[in-house]
Amino acid sequence: MDGSGIRQALSMMNERGSGEGAGYAAYGIYPDYRDCYALHVFFDNIRENKPLLDSALAQWGTIEHDEAIPTYGRPDLRAVHTPWRYFFKPDPSLAPPGSAAPEDDIVSALVMQVNAARRGALIFSSGKDLGVFKAGGWPEDVADFYRIEDYEGYIWLAHNRYPTNTPGWWGGAHPFNLLDWSVVHNGEITSYGTNRRYIESFGYTCTMYTDTEVVAYLIDLLVRRHGLDVDLAVRALAPPFWEEIGRMPAAEREWNSALRLTYASAMMNGPFAIVAANREVMVGFTDRGKLRPMVVGECGDRLYISSEEAAIRAMEPRVESIRMPAAGEPVIGRVVA
Amino acid sequence: MIIGSLPPRYRVSVDPVRCMECGRCIENCAYGVFSRDGDRIQVNSRNCTACHRCIACCPRDAITLEEHPCDYRSHPLWTREAKEAIYNQARTGKIILAGMGNALDYPVIFDRLVLDACQVTNPSLDPLREPIELVTHLGKKPARLDLRRREGGDVELRTTLTPNLRIETPIMIGHMSYGAISLNAHLSMARAAKNTGTFMGTGEGGLHAALYPYQDRMIVQVASGRFGVNIDYLERGAAVEIKIGQGAKPGIGGHLPGEKVCADISRTRMIPEGSDAISPAPHHDIYSIEDLAQLVRGLKEATEWKKPVFVKIAAVHNVAAIAAGIARSPADAVVVDGFRGGTGAAPTVFRDHVGIPIEAAVASVDQKLRDQGIRNEISVIASGGIRGSADVAKAIALGADAVYIGTAALVAMGCRVCGNCYRGLCPWGIATQRPDLVARLNPDEASNHVANLIRAWTLELAELLGAAGINSIESLRGNRDRLRGYMLDEGLMQVLDVRSVGA
């Protein structure tokens, strides 16, 4: 799918935004650099900030290629950063001893380090064969600024922002990404303080001034580092109520209790609908009370998850089924080759 | 005459017009303030402790009580308390004892922290319509889970979890020993704990047979005197708590005077009748952190690793590092007791001057455990000066898993915090062993009062959580973003890791 469909879908929901931030994530867009980590970076000042990042990257691996992300001026979009992309191969021998995934560990540590240092460079996308494109503006302007219809992907995420906290800041727009995981989020996480303190004790650093960022890190922790299946990770983030757990058969009750006890601080509270994706799956889930909408559509082997049905119908007029999952019930789509 | 008599602390007066000479005040005052003089009630104010028993039982509201009716010349440094301590010690050459908690005028940090609520950007939740979960589990948790999917999709749990203590509300009743308080007080609180799905500490006085029906709601304490500790005692409790220190008197032991050691207490504590029960300052088998770990292991071994073991320490300057040491033992929870914690008796100099407030202690313990990646290894229980549901919410937001209440539970049974617990004459039947006084506390009624208090706070907690858009207590734990400091200094805000109001 090229990006034109999702651009149109998103524009159906302009009432949900304020023209101060929008973004897209696309998977499968860099087949030529499939084995490289595609680092998308906002530079505040190319001359001043880029040499620092270049040398940091060179220290940890090889830059196979780097270039400005092509952009096309829009009258309503004021470019405050220069978007750049690197195709980067980390040197696995530099990872801490005992690392199970040396390359991932290097890249995620680099992302944390660069973003926390705040030296005019923000790495906002760091996975393989995927990229996030975001900016301050209306969804159509952001799409046209990057000409996302020029990209062909097999998973697309998109988001239209109504900022309350950090308007105008490009880093604050969704999707948020770390390595393979990208996240878009409708809502506000009331447990952010608990989640942030939890995730930071595992070496993540929250740098984006927004609650959604922790979702990406939590999923990374639970799935990549703790090896949980995606649906179990989602269950840890939006677990069943104790009352429900009490009604489960013994074995199920045992592991569900264990999940709640162990990941109590990872549990997310407050109203949210979240869609997260990596290279193999796309998962949508809401808070346990479903205080934000989530609609799911299917058409052939395509899965659509959106805040509104209108967006799905705009993108897929022949959609075969539309449904609204129950609170906390995850919807998981797996990529079939 | 060198010093002479000091001005009386209180003046009690009986309004002769209202008084009907029923004599209830005479019967009820254990300190001998009232006596009958013909058809008049005589008052000896000097004996008064402001326990309010007479006021509470006077049918005609005829009694009034005034504090400091005759004061000294005011002086900011040479206060009444400073001068009277000197007079007292000049006469006796002894350590001054006092009851209840810290009586110095330190600022209360809880009162300079404010809670958050939702407006517009996220909806607040109504506990009457939506579930708000307060269930809390105390004990070690694994850092991660090994959950595998079997062929066919079943989930297999390969991590073995340590037994946790499940409480329906994050409020427990702390350790006050049978001996320091009466059996009826113990019974009342034990019933309340059972009825509200929470737990109560035995204190270091052993477990009286009358409490056996509530033993699955009792946390049995092992303190430095080892009173009442045997295998039967350990096996009866739902959990075991090692008491290293207490907030009211960090660094020192305890002393139950022989007069209080009646036949029942002698049996429960396993000491001779009439003998002083002295708890040494340290445990004489714990001279280091590894000795503590050994005792934790010993108690776990004795109870076949089925029961959580807690360790209680007084909040002292280095509390965070000590808690981190405890977290590395097999202990399941660390109880941090702040310097406002109550006591039956403590040297005033300790009660008022040693230790740190619970708010700062919990914040630094939680932070240290997180910095070291071992917060999951141990639960944190805060105690010492919890006065209401707002204090509970703030303690949890600062990082506690649950709280212990002590003084608040006694107040629910009538205690007026007069601070004369060590005299054994408590007219409310709480801190006394005199049978006629103990009989004044009816466990049927008093247990309802304590249970009501816990229920009321639980309801308020649910409302506070709902207003903050949080439907489960674990999302408040350590959620310092939902606190703001009001008129706190910069240094303290850094320790608490909270921002200022408006920020």
Interface residues (C-beta under 8 A of the other chain):
Chain A: T164 G187 E188 T190 S191 Y192 G193 T194 R196 R197 Y198 E200 S201 F202 R225 H226 G227 L228 D229 L232 F241 W242 E243 A251 E252 E254 W255 A258 L259 L261 T262 Y263 A264 S265 M267 M268 N269 G270 P271 R288 G289 L291
Chain B: C118 T121 N122 P123 L125 E130 P131 E133 V135 H137 K141 P142 A143 R144 L145 D146 L147 R149 D154 V155 E156 L157 T159 L161 N164 R370 D371 G373 R375 N376 A397 A468 G469 I470 N471 S472 E474 S475 L476 R477 G478 N479 R480 D481 R482
